[in-house]
Each structure stands twice: as structure tokens, then as C-alpha cells.
């Protein structure tokens, strides 16, 4: 494996990692909002 290939691989991995982190953040925000919404409804009932 050449140095250039390693560098490209590292860049692709970091880009994929950024995408994954963004996705995880969005999903956790949705889960938290959904949970608090359900709890609010449950408390009102």
C-alpha cells in the first residue's frame, strides 16, 4: 500500500465517521424528543 492510498483511506474514514456521528446525533435527538413527548402525553392523561 502506498502512502497516497493510506492518506486517501484515512480521509474517507474520517468523512464516513463525520457522517456517522451526524446521523447518531440526529437519531438521539429524535429519540429524546419522542420520549419526552410521550411522557408529556402520558402525564396529561
Secondary structure, DSSP 8 states (H G I E B T S, - for coil): --HHHHHHHHHHHHHHHHHHHHHHHHHHHHHHHHHHHHHHHHHH-
